[in-house]
Amino acid sequence: MDEVAVIEDAAAAEASLDPMRSRLLAELVEPGSATSLAAKVGLARQKVNYHLRTLERHGLVELVEERRKGNVTERVMQATAASFVISPTALSAVQPDPARSPDRLSARWLLALAAQLVRDVGTLITGAAKAQKRVATFAIDGEVRFASAADRAAFAEELAQCVTSLVSKYHDESAEGGRDHRLVVAVHPSVNAKREG
């Protein structure tokens, strides 16, 4: 089972967003049968089977084993990932495009960049999985507390200068066999569940 899987297909996204199917996906981090799941979610086994078949058809759950119980074969299923991210590709006609309104200081532009990041990395993960390869990536995640808006603006300017300097140092347009990489750096207020809730 993967830690995170990307849903790129609109029909699979729709199937996963059904509240009962979403609950079944959460329960199926550990293998389970329709019978064991029915007791947990309070639905008839037949209804659970219907939802499991839908999730299986979209590649969100998979068969782990079959057990014979009398005249019945019990199918034990498991989610294909512990968690899922829906790629903007699933909403291709309305997916965000950061090129429409590039503004370094806009939260909406940052959201469009984040959506592009999810789409691009999702595509890379899907392709790498098919080729049974890994994707070379790097990320930094951290927090910084600014004393003032002026400090935040100065930090953003200095960060932009440092990144520009690094890109200038290592970017080689004429590198034969080189591979382009996308760089996204973001600074935004932290979302603190205690403060928000």
Number of C-alpha atoms within 10 A of each C-alpha: 14 10 10 14 19 20 25 20 17 16 12 19 20 13 19 23 13 12 10 15 20 16 15 25 24 15 17 21 18 13 18 21 22 23 17 13 20 18 12 12 14 9 15 13 17 12 12 23 18 13 20 23 15 17 21 18 13 17 13 24 23 22 15 13 14 12 11 9 8 7 6 8 11 16 18 19 22 25 27 21 19 17 15 19 14 22 25 24 21 18 14 12 8 9 15 19 15 17 10 9 11 14 12 11 11 11 12 15 19 20 15 21 20 17 20 20 17 18 22 16 16 22 17 15 19 17 14 13 12 9 9 10 10 11 13 7 8 6 7 5 6 6 9 11 9 11 8 9 9 10 12 15 12 12 15 16 11 12 14 13 12 12 13 11 11 11 12 10 9 8 12 12 9 7 8 7 6 10 8 9 9 7 10 11 13 11 15 10 8 10 8 8 7 6 6 6 5
